[in-house]
Amino acid sequence: MRVQSVERAIQAAISAGEFQPGERLIEADLTERFSISRNTLREAYAALVSQGLLVRVPNRGVFLASPDSSLIRDMYRARTALETTALLTGNVDGDVLDEIVRRAETAQTEQRWRDVGSLNQEFHRTIVASLRSDLLDDTMDRILALMRLTFLAVTEFDGSFHDEFVGHNRATVDVLRRDGREAAARRMTEYLRHAQCETLALVESAAANR
């Protein structure tokens, strides 16, 4: 398994919520899981540290990052740029987005909050993927992995964190179909501004309760 493949596999595991913010990664577990050498794993660690997903602590090991307020604001700025551009110029398929929202609504009804969170990520990843750029897809994957770490930091205090965003995603699809690309891009800007405020408030609340 090549270093880049290991890097992507760990990033995917982070996005799937397999690790918690601040959790120490056990080298032996991951070398066995991916059937790789320690050198390969350490190279993948180095890449993920440079991306802000992992933190190396001298004499202690490698840990999952815990995004702070500054990074959260930066992530939302990046998402706004990517997602509004995709809605304006990409080949966005409203039917595909609608199906993702339908699945999220079912998960919401059944209170499967982790699935709701994963489908929220799929919704936004699909929008950016409409630009058909591998580089932008990689950028979005990194952002969404960081977002997952952020959300996991607050789910202990609000397990239904993603609940209201299902409605926002439904509204975005409806606006796209009814009013077109520019209106959908404006709606997305408002949506992400609201999401940033909600996320920052919950992160600050979680920090105060520790």
Backbone as JSON Lines, residues from 0, in Angstrom:
{"i":0,"aa":"M","n":[0.86,-1.19,0.0],"ca":[0.0,0.0,0.0],"c":[0.89,1.24,0.0]}
{"i":1,"aa":"R","n":[0.65,2.14,-0.92],"ca":[1.49,3.32,-1.05],"c":[1.13,4.37,0.0]}
{"i":2,"aa":"V","n":[2.09,5.27,0.23],"ca":[1.91,6.28,1.27],"c":[0.64,7.1,1.02]}
{"i":3,"aa":"Q","n":[0.44,7.52,-0.23],"ca":[-0.74,8.34,-0.54],"c":[-2.03,7.58,-0.28]}
{"i":4,"aa":"S","n":[-2.03,6.29,-0.56],"ca":[-3.22,5.47,-0.31],"c":[-3.5,5.36,1.19]}
{"i":5,"aa":"V","n":[-2.44,5.2,1.98],"ca":[-2.6,5.13,3.43],"c":[-3.12,6.46,3.96]}
{"i":6,"aa":"E","n":[-2.56,7.53,3.45],"ca":[-2.99,8.88,3.84],"c":[-4.48,9.06,3.59]}
{"i":7,"aa":"R","n":[-4.93,8.65,2.39],"ca":[-6.35,8.79,2.05],"c":[-7.22,7.87,2.89]}
{"i":8,"aa":"A","n":[-6.72,6.68,3.19],"ca":[-7.5,5.74,4.0],"c":[-7.7,6.27,5.42]}
{"i":9,"aa":"I","n":[-6.66,6.85,5.99],"ca":[-6.79,7.42,7.33],"c":[-7.72,8.63,7.3]}
{"i":10,"aa":"Q","n":[-7.58,9.45,6.27],"ca":[-8.46,10.61,6.13],"c":[-9.91,10.17,6.0]}
{"i":11,"aa":"A","n":[-10.16,9.11,5.23],"ca":[-11.52,8.59,5.08],"c":[-12.06,8.07,6.41]}
{"i":12,"aa":"A","n":[-11.19,7.43,7.19],"ca":[-11.61,6.93,8.5],"c":[-11.97,8.08,9.44]}
{"i":13,"aa":"I","n":[-11.21,9.17,9.34],"ca":[-11.53,10.35,10.14],"c":[-12.88,10.92,9.72]}
{"i":14,"aa":"S","n":[-13.1,11.03,8.41],"ca":[-14.37,11.56,7.9],"c":[-15.55,10.69,8.31]}
{"i":15,"aa":"A","n":[-15.3,9.38,8.43],"ca":[-16.36,8.45,8.81],"c":[-16.63,8.45,10.32]}
{"i":16,"aa":"G","n":[-15.83,9.21,11.06],"ca":[-16.04,9.3,12.5],"c":[-15.46,8.16,13.3]}
{"i":17,"aa":"E","n":[-14.45,7.47,12.74],"ca":[-13.85,6.33,13.44],"c":[-12.92,6.75,14.57]}
{"i":18,"aa":"F","n":[-12.45,7.99,14.53],"ca":[-11.54,8.48,15.56],"c":[-12.14,9.72,16.21]}
{"i":19,"aa":"Q","n":[-11.76,9.95,17.45],"ca":[-12.24,11.11,18.19],"c":[-11.18,12.2,18.23]}
{"i":20,"aa":"P","n":[-11.59,13.47,18.29],"ca":[-10.62,14.57,18.42],"c":[-9.74,14.36,19.65]}
{"i":21,"aa":"G","n":[-8.44,14.53,19.48],"ca":[-7.52,14.36,20.59],"c":[-7.11,12.92,20.86]}
{"i":22,"aa":"E","n":[-7.7,11.97,20.13],"ca":[-7.37,10.56,20.33],"c":[-5.96,10.25,19.83]}
{"i":23,"aa":"R","n":[-5.24,9.43,20.58],"ca":[-3.9,9.01,20.16],"c":[-4.02,7.85,19.19]}
{"i":24,"aa":"L","n":[-3.31,7.95,18.07],"ca":[-3.3,6.86,17.1],"c":[-2.26,5.82,17.51]}
{"i":25,"aa":"I","n":[-2.66,4.58,17.5],"ca":[-1.77,3.49,17.89],"c":[-1.1,2.93,16.64]}
{"i":26,"aa":"E","n":[0.2,3.11,16.57],"ca":[0.97,2.73,15.38],"c":[0.79,1.25,15.04]}
{"i":27,"aa":"A","n":[0.88,0.39,16.04],"ca":[0.78,-1.05,15.79],"c":[-0.58,-1.42,15.2]}
{"i":28,"aa":"D","n":[-1.64,-0.77,15.68],"ca":[-2.98,-1.06,15.17],"c":[-3.11,-0.71,13.69]}
{"i":29,"aa":"L","n":[-2.57,0.44,13.32],"ca":[-2.71,0.9,11.94],"c":[-1.8,0.15,10.98]}
{"i":30,"aa":"T","n":[-0.61,-0.21,11.41],"ca":[0.26,-0.99,10.52],"c":[-0.37,-2.35,10.24]}
{"i":31,"aa":"E","n":[-1.03,-2.92,11.24],"ca":[-1.72,-4.2,11.04],"c":[-2.96,-4.02,10.17]}
{"i":32,"aa":"R","n":[-3.71,-2.97,10.42],"ca":[-4.95,-2.73,9.67],"c":[-4.68,-2.56,8.18]}
{"i":33,"aa":"F","n":[-3.63,-1.83,7.84],"ca":[-3.35,-1.55,6.43],"c":[-2.26,-2.43,5.84]}
{"i":34,"aa":"S","n":[-1.72,-3.34,6.66],"ca":[-0.65,-4.24,6.2],"c":[0.51,-3.46,5.6]}
{"i":35,"aa":"I","n":[1.02,-2.52,6.38],"ca":[2.1,-1.65,5.91],"c":[3.22,-1.62,6.93]}
{"i":36,"aa":"S","n":[4.35,-1.07,6.51],"ca":[5.49,-0.91,7.42],"c":[5.3,0.35,8.27]}
{"i":37,"aa":"R","n":[6.07,0.42,9.34],"ca":[6.02,1.61,10.18],"c":[6.53,2.84,9.43]}
{"i":38,"aa":"N","n":[7.52,2.65,8.58],"ca":[8.03,3.79,7.8],"c":[6.96,4.37,6.9]}
{"i":39,"aa":"T","n":[6.19,3.5,6.24],"ca":[5.1,3.97,5.37],"c":[4.07,4.72,6.18]}
{"i":40,"aa":"L","n":[3.7,4.17,7.34],"ca":[2.71,4.84,8.2],"c":[3.23,6.2,8.65]}
{"i":41,"aa":"R","n":[4.49,6.27,9.01],"ca":[5.04,7.54,9.5],"c":[5.08,8.6,8.4]}
{"i":42,"aa":"E","n":[5.31,8.17,7.17],"ca":[5.26,9.11,6.05],"c":[3.84,9.63,5.87]}
{"i":43,"aa":"A","n":[2.86,8.74,6.0],"ca":[1.46,9.17,5.9],"c":[1.11,10.11,7.05]}
{"i":44,"aa":"Y","n":[1.59,9.8,8.24],"ca":[1.38,10.7,9.39],"c":[1.91,12.1,9.08]}
{"i":45,"aa":"A","n":[3.12,12.16,8.52],"ca":[3.74,13.46,8.23],"c":[2.87,14.29,7.3]}
{"i":46,"aa":"A","n":[2.3,13.63,6.28],"ca":[1.44,14.35,5.34],"c":[0.18,14.84,6.04]}
{"i":47,"aa":"L","n":[-0.4,14.02,6.9],"ca":[-1.64,14.39,7.58],"c":[-1.39,15.45,8.65]}
{"i":48,"aa":"V","n":[-0.2,15.45,9.24],"ca":[0.17,16.53,10.17],"c":[0.24,17.85,9.41]}
{"i":49,"aa":"S","n":[0.84,17.83,8.22],"ca":[0.96,19.05,7.42],"c":[-0.4,19.58,6.99]}
{"i":50,"aa":"Q","n":[-1.4,18.7,6.91],"ca":[-2.75,19.1,6.52],"c":[-3.58,19.56,7.71]}
{"i":51,"aa":"G","n":[-3.04,19.42,8.9],"ca":[-3.76,19.85,10.09],"c":[-4.69,18.82,10.69]}
{"i":52,"aa":"L","n":[-4.7,17.6,10.13],"ca":[-5.59,16.56,10.64],"c":[-5.01,15.84,11.86]}
{"i":53,"aa":"L","n":[-3.7,15.76,11.91],"ca":[-3.01,15.11,13.03],"c":[-2.05,16.09,13.69]}
{"i":54,"aa":"V","n":[-1.7,15.79,14.93],"ca":[-0.74,16.6,15.68],"c":[0.3,15.65,16.27]}
{"i":55,"aa":"R","n":[1.57,15.95,16.05],"ca":[2.64,15.14,16.63],"c":[3.13,15.8,17.92]}
{"i":56,"aa":"V","n":[3.06,15.06,19.01],"ca":[3.51,15.56,20.31],"c":[4.8,14.84,20.68]}
{"i":57,"aa":"P","n":[5.91,15.56,20.82],"ca":[7.2,14.92,21.14],"c":[7.11,14.01,22.36]}
{"i":58,"aa":"N","n":[7.67,12.82,22.23],"ca":[7.74,11.83,23.3],"c":[6.38,11.26,23.72]}
{"i":59,"aa":"R","n":[5.34,11.62,22.99],"ca":[4.01,11.09,23.33],"c":[3.35,10.36,22.17]}
{"i":60,"aa":"G","n":[3.54,10.85,20.96],"ca":[2.95,10.18,19.81],"c":[2.19,11.12,18.9]}
{"i":61,"aa":"V","n":[1.31,10.52,18.09],"ca":[0.52,11.26,17.11],"c":[-0.95,11.22,17.53]}
{"i":62,"aa":"F","n":[-1.59,12.37,17.49],"ca":[-2.96,12.5,17.97],"c":[-3.84,13.15,16.9]}
{"i":63,"aa":"L","n":[-5.14,12.87,16.98],"ca":[-6.1,13.56,16.12],"c":[-6.18,15.02,16.54]}
{"i":64,"aa":"A","n":[-6.29,15.89,15.57],"ca":[-6.38,17.32,15.85],"c":[-7.73,17.66,16.48]}
{"i":65,"aa":"S","n":[-7.77,18.78,17.17],"ca":[-9.01,19.34,17.7],"c":[-9.11,20.76,17.15]}
{"i":66,"aa":"P","n":[-9.81,20.95,16.03],"ca":[-9.85,22.27,15.38],"c":[-10.3,23.38,16.32]}
{"i":67,"aa":"D","n":[-9.59,24.51,16.27],"ca":[-9.95,25.64,17.11],"c":[-10.81,26.63,16.32]}
{"i":68,"aa":"S","n":[-11.21,27.71,16.97],"ca":[-12.12,28.67,16.35],"c":[-11.55,29.28,15.08]}
{"i":69,"aa":"S","n":[-10.25,29.59,15.09],"ca":[-9.62,30.18,13.92],"c":[-9.68,29.24,12.72]}
{"i":70,"aa":"L","n":[-9.39,27.97,12.95],"ca":[-9.43,27.0,11.86],"c":[-10.85,26.77,11.38]}
{"i":71,"aa":"I","n":[-11.81,26.77,12.29],"ca":[-13.21,26.6,11.9],"c":[-13.65,27.72,10.98]}
{"i":72,"aa":"R","n":[-13.29,28.96,11.31],"ca":[-13.64,30.08,10.44],"c":[-12.99,29.93,9.06]}
{"i":73,"aa":"D","n":[-11.74,29.49,9.06],"ca":[-11.02,29.3,7.8],"c":[-11.69,28.22,6.96]}
{"i":74,"aa":"M","n":[-12.12,27.13,7.59],"ca":[-12.78,26.05,6.86],"c":[-14.07,26.54,6.22]}
{"i":75,"aa":"Y","n":[-14.83,27.33,6.94],"ca":[-16.08,27.82,6.37],"c":[-15.84,28.82,5.24]}
{"i":76,"aa":"R","n":[-14.78,29.62,5.34],"ca":[-14.44,30.51,4.21],"c":[-14.13,29.68,2.97]}
{"i":77,"aa":"A","n":[-13.33,28.63,3.17],"ca":[-12.96,27.77,2.04],"c":[-14.19,27.08,1.46]}
{"i":78,"aa":"R","n":[-15.05,26.57,2.33],"ca":[-16.25,25.89,1.86],"c":[-17.15,26.84,1.08]}
{"i":79,"aa":"T","n":[-17.29,28.06,1.56],"ca":[-18.13,29.03,0.86],"c":[-17.6,29.28,-0.54]}
{"i":80,"aa":"A","n":[-16.29,29.45,-0.67],"ca":[-15.69,29.67,-1.99],"c":[-15.91,28.47,-2.9]}
{"i":81,"aa":"L","n":[-15.67,27.28,-2.39],"ca":[-15.8,26.07,-3.22],"c":[-17.25,25.79,-3.6]}
{"i":82,"aa":"E","n":[-18.14,25.82,-2.63],"ca":[-19.5,25.38,-2.89],"c":[-20.32,26.38,-3.69]}
{"i":83,"aa":"T","n":[-20.1,27.66,-3.47],"ca":[-20.82,28.64,-4.28],"c":[-20.33,28.61,-5.72]}
{"i":84,"aa":"T","n":[-19.02,28.45,-5.91],"ca":[-18.48,28.33,-7.27],"c":[-19.05,27.11,-7.97]}
{"i":85,"aa":"A","n":[-19.16,26.0,-7.24],"ca":[-19.71,24.78,-7.83],"c":[-21.17,24.98,-8.23]}
{"i":86,"aa":"L","n":[-21.94,25.63,-7.39],"ca":[-23.34,25.86,-7.72],"c":[-23.49,26.79,-8.92]}
{"i":87,"aa":"L","n":[-22.58,27.74,-9.05],"ca":[-22.65,28.69,-10.17],"c":[-22.14,28.11,-11.48]}
{"i":88,"aa":"T","n":[-21.1,27.3,-11.41],"ca":[-20.42,26.88,-12.66],"c":[-20.31,25.38,-12.85]}
{"i":89,"aa":"G","n":[-20.6,24.59,-11.83],"ca":[-20.46,23.15,-11.95],"c":[-21.66,22.49,-12.61]}
{"i":90,"aa":"N","n":[-21.52,21.2,-12.83],"ca":[-22.6,20.41,-13.42],"c":[-23.41,19.76,-12.3]}
{"i":91,"aa":"V","n":[-24.07,20.58,-11.5],"ca":[-24.8,20.11,-10.33],"c":[-26.08,19.41,-10.75]}
{"i":92,"aa":"D","n":[-26.29,18.21,-10.23],"ca":[-27.47,17.41,-10.55],"c":[-28.44,17.49,-9.37]}
{"i":93,"aa":"G","n":[-29.52,18.23,-9.56],"ca":[-30.5,18.4,-8.5],"c":[-31.13,17.1,-8.05]}
{"i":94,"aa":"D","n":[-31.3,16.15,-8.97],"ca":[-31.91,14.87,-8.61],"c":[-31.0,14.07,-7.68]}
{"i":95,"aa":"V","n":[-29.7,14.11,-7.94],"ca":[-28.75,13.41,-7.07],"c":[-28.76,14.02,-5.67]}
{"i":96,"aa":"L","n":[-28.76,15.35,-5.61],"ca":[-28.8,16.02,-4.31],"c":[-30.1,15.72,-3.58]}
{"i":97,"aa":"D","n":[-31.2,15.68,-4.33],"ca":[-32.49,15.37,-3.72],"c":[-32.49,13.99,-3.08]}
{"i":98,"aa":"E","n":[-31.89,13.02,-3.75],"ca":[-31.84,11.66,-3.22],"c":[-31.02,11.6,-1.93]}
{"i":99,"aa":"I","n":[-29.92,12.36,-1.89],"ca":[-29.12,12.4,-0.66],"c":[-29.93,12.98,0.49]}
{"i":100,"aa":"V","n":[-30.67,14.05,0.2],"ca":[-31.49,14.67,1.24],"c":[-32.59,13.72,1.71]}
{"i":101,"aa":"R","n":[-33.18,12.99,0.79],"ca":[-34.22,12.02,1.17],"c":[-33.66,10.97,2.14]}
{"i":102,"aa":"R","n":[-32.47,10.49,1.84],"ca":[-31.84,9.51,2.74],"c":[-31.55,10.13,4.1]}
{"i":103,"aa":"A","n":[-31.13,11.4,4.09],"ca":[-30.86,12.1,5.35],"c":[-32.14,12.3,6.15]}
{"i":104,"aa":"E","n":[-33.23,12.6,5.46],"ca":[-34.51,12.78,6.15],"c":[-34.97,11.49,6.83]}
{"i":105,"aa":"T","n":[-34.73,10.36,6.16],"ca":[-35.06,9.07,6.77],"c":[-34.2,8.83,8.01]}
{"i":106,"aa":"A","n":[-32.9,9.09,7.89],"ca":[-32.0,8.91,9.03],"c":[-32.38,9.85,10.17]}
{"i":107,"aa":"Q","n":[-32.81,11.05,9.81],"ca":[-33.24,12.03,10.81],"c":[-34.46,11.51,11.57]}
{"i":108,"aa":"T","n":[-35.43,10.99,10.85],"ca":[-36.64,10.45,11.48],"c":[-36.31,9.31,12.44]}
{"i":109,"aa":"E","n":[-35.31,8.51,12.06],"ca":[-34.91,7.36,12.87],"c":[-33.84,7.73,13.91]}
{"i":110,"aa":"Q","n":[-33.49,9.02,13.96],"ca":[-32.5,9.54,14.91],"c":[-31.15,8.84,14.8]}
{"i":111,"aa":"R","n":[-30.76,8.55,13.58],"ca":[-29.43,7.99,13.32],"c":[-28.5,9.15,13.01]}
{"i":112,"aa":"W","n":[-28.03,9.81,14.06],"ca":[-27.35,11.09,13.89],"c":[-26.01,10.96,13.18]}
{"i":113,"aa":"R","n":[-25.29,9.86,13.4],"ca":[-24.03,9.7,12.69],"c":[-24.28,9.59,11.18]}
{"i":114,"aa":"D","n":[-25.34,8.86,10.81],"ca":[-25.69,8.75,9.39],"c":[-26.12,10.1,8.83]}
{"i":115,"aa":"V","n":[-26.86,10.86,9.63],"ca":[-27.25,12.21,9.2],"c":[-26.01,13.05,8.92]}
{"i":116,"aa":"G","n":[-25.02,12.96,9.81],"ca":[-23.78,13.71,9.62],"c":[-23.04,13.27,8.37]}
{"i":117,"aa":"S","n":[-22.98,11.96,8.14],"ca":[-22.28,11.45,6.95],"c":[-22.99,11.87,5.67]}
{"i":118,"aa":"L","n":[-24.32,11.87,5.69],"ca":[-25.07,12.27,4.5],"c":[-24.97,13.77,4.27]}
{"i":119,"aa":"N","n":[-24.84,14.54,5.34],"ca":[-24.59,15.97,5.18],"c":[-23.26,16.2,4.47]}
{"i":120,"aa":"Q","n":[-22.24,15.43,4.86],"ca":[-20.95,15.53,4.18],"c":[-21.07,15.11,2.72]}
{"i":121,"aa":"E","n":[-21.81,14.03,2.47],"ca":[-21.98,13.56,1.1],"c":[-22.66,14.62,0.23]}
{"i":122,"aa":"F","n":[-23.63,15.32,0.8],"ca":[-24.34,16.38,0.08],"c":[-23.36,17.46,-0.39]}
{"i":123,"aa":"H","n":[-22.54,17.92,0.53],"ca":[-21.62,19.01,0.19],"c":[-20.46,18.53,-0.68]}
{"i":124,"aa":"R","n":[-20.01,17.3,-0.46],"ca":[-18.95,16.73,-1.3],"c":[-19.45,16.59,-2.75]}
{"i":125,"aa":"T","n":[-20.71,16.2,-2.91],"ca":[-21.29,16.02,-4.24],"c":[-21.38,17.35,-4.98]}
{"i":126,"aa":"I","n":[-21.7,18.41,-4.27],"ca":[-21.75,19.73,-4.9],"c":[-20.38,20.11,-5.46]}
{"i":127,"aa":"V","n":[-19.34,19.97,-4.65],"ca":[-18.0,20.33,-5.1],"c":[-17.53,19.4,-6.22]}
{"i":128,"aa":"A","n":[-17.91,18.13,-6.15],"ca":[-17.51,17.16,-7.18],"c":[-18.06,17.53,-8.55]}
{"i":129,"aa":"S","n":[-19.11,18.36,-8.58],"ca":[-19.68,18.77,-9.87],"c":[-18.71,19.64,-10.67]}
{"i":130,"aa":"L","n":[-17.66,20.15,-10.03],"ca":[-16.64,20.92,-10.73],"c":[-15.66,20.03,-11.5]}
{"i":131,"aa":"R","n":[-15.68,18.74,-11.19],"ca":[-14.86,17.74,-11.88],"c":[-13.36,18.08,-11.83]}
{"i":132,"aa":"S","n":[-12.91,18.37,-10.63],"ca":[-11.5,18.68,-10.41],"c":[-10.97,17.79,-9.29]}
{"i":133,"aa":"D","n":[-10.02,16.93,-9.61],"ca":[-9.44,16.06,-8.59],"c":[-8.8,16.88,-7.47]}
{"i":134,"aa":"L","n":[-8.16,17.99,-7.84],"ca":[-7.49,18.83,-6.84],"c":[-8.51,19.42,-5.86]}
{"i":135,"aa":"L","n":[-9.64,19.91,-6.39],"ca":[-10.66,20.47,-5.51],"c":[-11.36,19.39,-4.7]}
{"i":136,"aa":"D","n":[-11.52,18.2,-5.29],"ca":[-12.08,17.08,-4.53],"c":[-11.19,16.75,-3.33]}
{"i":137,"aa":"D","n":[-9.88,16.71,-3.56],"ca":[-8.94,16.42,-2.47],"c":[-9.02,17.5,-1.38]}
{"i":138,"aa":"T","n":[-9.13,18.75,-1.82],"ca":[-9.25,19.85,-0.87],"c":[-10.51,19.72,-0.03]}
{"i":139,"aa":"M","n":[-11.62,19.39,-0.7],"ca":[-12.89,19.24,0.02],"c":[-12.84,18.05,0.97]}
{"i":140,"aa":"D","n":[-12.21,16.96,0.56],"ca":[-12.09,15.8,1.45],"c":[-11.33,16.17,2.73]}
{"i":141,"aa":"R","n":[-10.27,16.94,2.57],"ca":[-9.5,17.37,3.75],"c":[-10.37,18.25,4.65]}
{"i":142,"aa":"I","n":[-11.09,19.19,4.05],"ca":[-11.94,20.08,4.84],"c":[-13.01,19.29,5.58]}
{"i":143,"aa":"L","n":[-13.63,18.33,4.89],"ca":[-14.7,17.55,5.52],"c":[-14.17,16.66,6.64]}
{"i":144,"aa":"A","n":[-12.95,16.16,6.5],"ca":[-12.35,15.39,7.59],"c":[-12.15,16.28,8.82]}
{"i":145,"aa":"L","n":[-11.68,17.5,8.59],"ca":[-11.53,18.45,9.69],"c":[-12.88,18.82,10.29]}
{"i":146,"aa":"M","n":[-13.9,18.96,9.42],"ca":[-15.23,19.26,9.92],"c":[-15.75,18.14,10.8]}
{"i":147,"aa":"R","n":[-15.49,16.88,10.39],"ca":[-15.96,15.75,11.19],"c":[-15.33,15.79,12.59]}
{"i":148,"aa":"L","n":[-14.04,16.1,12.66],"ca":[-13.39,16.22,13.97],"c":[-14.05,17.32,14.8]}
{"i":149,"aa":"T","n":[-14.39,18.41,14.13],"ca":[-15.06,19.51,14.82],"c":[-16.4,19.07,15.36]}
{"i":150,"aa":"F","n":[-17.19,18.4,14.52],"ca":[-18.53,17.97,14.93],"c":[-18.48,16.93,16.05]}
{"i":151,"aa":"L","n":[-17.5,16.02,15.97],"ca":[-17.38,15.0,17.01],"c":[-17.06,15.62,18.36]}
{"i":152,"aa":"A","n":[-16.41,16.77,18.33],"ca":[-16.07,17.45,19.59],"c":[-17.31,17.99,20.29]}
{"i":153,"aa":"V","n":[-18.42,18.16,19.55],"ca":[-19.62,18.76,20.15],"c":[-20.78,17.79,20.26]}
{"i":154,"aa":"T","n":[-20.71,16.62,19.64],"ca":[-21.86,15.72,19.66],"c":[-22.18,15.21,21.06]}
{"i":155,"aa":"E","n":[-21.18,15.18,21.94],"ca":[-21.45,14.76,23.31],"c":[-22.42,15.71,23.99]}
{"i":156,"aa":"F","n":[-22.39,16.98,23.56],"ca":[-23.23,17.99,24.19],"c":[-24.51,18.24,23.38]}
{"i":157,"aa":"D","n":[-24.51,17.86,22.1],"ca":[-25.7,18.03,21.27],"c":[-25.68,16.94,20.2]}
{"i":158,"aa":"G","n":[-26.22,15.78,20.54],"ca":[-26.17,14.64,19.64],"c":[-26.91,14.85,18.34]}
{"i":159,"aa":"S","n":[-27.86,15.78,18.3],"ca":[-28.63,16.03,17.09],"c":[-28.11,17.26,16.34]}
{"i":160,"aa":"F","n":[-26.79,17.5,16.47],"ca":[-26.19,18.71,15.9],"c":[-26.57,18.92,14.43]}
{"i":161,"aa":"H","n":[-26.57,17.84,13.65],"ca":[-26.82,17.96,12.21],"c":[-28.31,18.06,11.87]}
{"i":162,"aa":"D","n":[-29.17,17.95,12.86],"ca":[-30.61,17.86,12.63],"c":[-31.13,18.98,11.74]}
{"i":163,"aa":"E","n":[-30.87,20.22,12.13],"ca":[-31.44,21.34,11.38],"c":[-30.84,21.49,9.99]}
{"i":164,"aa":"F","n":[-29.62,20.95,9.79],"ca":[-28.98,21.12,8.49],"c":[-29.63,20.27,7.41]}
{"i":165,"aa":"V","n":[-30.4,19.26,7.8],"ca":[-31.16,18.5,6.81],"c":[-32.16,19.43,6.14]}
{"i":166,"aa":"G","n":[-32.83,20.25,6.94],"ca":[-33.78,21.22,6.39],"c":[-33.11,22.25,5.51]}
{"i":167,"aa":"H","n":[-31.91,22.68,5.9],"ca":[-31.18,23.64,5.07],"c":[-30.8,23.01,3.73]}
{"i":168,"aa":"N","n":[-30.4,21.74,3.75],"ca":[-30.04,21.08,2.49],"c":[-31.27,20.92,1.59]}
{"i":169,"aa":"R","n":[-32.4,20.58,2.2],"ca":[-33.64,20.48,1.43],"c":[-33.97,21.82,0.79]}
{"i":170,"aa":"A","n":[-33.83,22.9,1.55],"ca":[-34.13,24.23,1.02],"c":[-33.19,24.59,-0.13]}
{"i":171,"aa":"T","n":[-31.92,24.21,-0.02],"ca":[-30.95,24.5,-1.09],"c":[-31.35,23.8,-2.38]}
{"i":172,"aa":"V","n":[-31.75,22.54,-2.29],"ca":[-32.19,21.8,-3.48],"c":[-33.43,22.45,-4.08]}
{"i":173,"aa":"D","n":[-34.38,22.82,-3.23],"ca":[-35.61,23.45,-3.72],"c":[-35.32,24.77,-4.42]}
{"i":174,"aa":"V","n":[-34.44,25.58,-3.84],"ca":[-34.08,26.86,-4.45],"c":[-33.38,26.64,-5.78]}
{"i":175,"aa":"L","n":[-32.47,25.67,-5.84],"ca":[-31.76,25.36,-7.08],"c":[-32.74,25.01,-8.19]}
{"i":176,"aa":"R","n":[-33.72,24.19,-7.89],"ca":[-34.68,23.75,-8.9],"c":[-35.64,24.87,-9.29]}
{"i":177,"aa":"R","n":[-36.06,25.65,-8.32],"ca":[-37.08,26.65,-8.58],"c":[-36.51,27.95,-9.13]}
{"i":178,"aa":"D","n":[-35.39,28.4,-8.55],"ca":[-34.89,29.74,-8.86],"c":[-33.55,29.78,-9.58]}
{"i":179,"aa":"G","n":[-32.88,28.63,-9.7],"ca":[-31.66,28.59,-10.48],"c":[-30.37,28.7,-9.67]}
{"i":180,"aa":"R","n":[-29.27,28.72,-10.42],"ca":[-27.93,28.64,-9.84],"c":[-27.58,29.81,-8.92]}
{"i":181,"aa":"E","n":[-27.83,31.03,-9.38],"ca":[-27.42,32.19,-8.59],"c":[-28.15,32.24,-7.26]}
{"i":182,"aa":"A","n":[-29.44,31.93,-7.29],"ca":[-30.21,31.92,-6.04],"c":[-29.71,30.82,-5.11]}
{"i":183,"aa":"A","n":[-29.37,29.67,-5.68],"ca":[-28.85,28.57,-4.86],"c":[-27.51,28.93,-4.24]}
{"i":184,"aa":"A","n":[-26.66,29.64,-4.99],"ca":[-25.36,30.07,-4.46],"c":[-25.55,31.06,-3.31]}
{"i":185,"aa":"R","n":[-26.51,31.97,-3.46],"ca":[-26.8,32.92,-2.37],"c":[-27.32,32.16,-1.14]}
{"i":186,"aa":"R","n":[-28.18,31.2,-1.39],"ca":[-28.73,30.39,-0.29],"c":[-27.6,29.63,0.42]}
{"i":187,"aa":"M","n":[-26.66,29.11,-0.34],"ca":[-25.54,28.38,0.26],"c":[-24.67,29.29,1.12]}
{"i":188,"aa":"T","n":[-24.45,30.52,0.64],"ca":[-23.66,31.48,1.42],"c":[-24.32,31.73,2.78]}
{"i":189,"aa":"E","n":[-25.64,31.93,2.76],"ca":[-26.37,32.17,4.01],"c":[-26.32,30.93,4.91]}
{"i":190,"aa":"Y","n":[-26.5,29.79,4.3],"ca":[-26.47,28.51,5.02],"c":[-25.15,28.32,5.74]}
{"i":191,"aa":"L","n":[-24.04,28.53,5.03],"ca":[-22.72,28.3,5.62],"c":[-22.39,29.35,6.68]}
{"i":192,"aa":"R","n":[-22.87,30.56,6.49],"ca":[-22.67,31.59,7.52],"c":[-23.38,31.18,8.81]}
{"i":193,"aa":"H","n":[-24.6,30.7,8.66],"ca":[-25.36,30.23,9.82],"c":[-24.68,29.02,10.47]}
{"i":194,"aa":"A","n":[-24.23,28.07,9.64],"ca":[-23.58,26.87,10.15],"c":[-22.31,27.22,10.93]}
{"i":195,"aa":"Q","n":[-21.57,28.2,10.43],"ca":[-20.35,28.62,11.13],"c":[-20.69,29.15,12.52]}
{"i":196,"aa":"C","n":[-21.71,29.98,12.6],"ca":[-22.11,30.54,13.9],"c":[-22.55,29.44,14.86]}
{"i":197,"aa":"E","n":[-23.33,28.48,14.34],"ca":[-23.79,27.36,15.18],"c":[-22.62,26.52,15.66]}
{"i":198,"aa":"T","n":[-21.7,26.24,14.75],"ca":[-20.55,25.4,15.09],"c":[-19.68,26.07,16.14]}
{"i":199,"aa":"L","n":[-19.38,27.35,15.93],"ca":[-18.54,28.07,16.89],"c":[-19.19,28.13,18.27]}
{"i":200,"aa":"A","n":[-20.5,28.35,18.3],"ca":[-21.21,28.42,19.58],"c":[-21.13,27.1,20.33]}
{"i":201,"aa":"L","n":[-21.29,25.99,19.6],"ca":[-21.25,24.68,20.25],"c":[-19.85,24.3,20.69]}
{"i":202,"aa":"V","n":[-18.85,24.65,19.88],"ca":[-17.47,24.37,20.26],"c":[-17.09,25.14,21.52]}
{"i":203,"aa":"E","n":[-17.5,26.4,21.58],"ca":[-17.21,27.21,22.76],"c":[-17.95,26.68,23.99]}
{"i":204,"aa":"S","n":[-19.19,26.21,23.78],"ca":[-19.95,25.63,24.89],"c":[-19.31,24.35,25.39]}
{"i":205,"aa":"A","n":[-18.85,23.52,24.43],"ca":[-18.18,22.27,24.81],"c":[-16.91,22.55,25.6]}
{"i":206,"aa":"A","n":[-16.15,23.56,25.16],"ca":[-14.91,23.9,25.86],"c":[-15.2,24.39,27.28]}
{"i":207,"aa":"A","n":[-16.27,25.13,27.44],"ca":[-16.62,25.67,28.75],"c":[-17.07,24.58,29.72]}
{"i":208,"aa":"N","n":[-17.58,23.46,29.17],"ca":[-18.08,22.38,30.01],"c":[-17.03,21.34,30.36]}
{"i":209,"aa":"R","n":[-15.82,21.5,29.81],"ca":[-14.76,20.52,30.1],"c":[-14.13,20.81,31.45]}
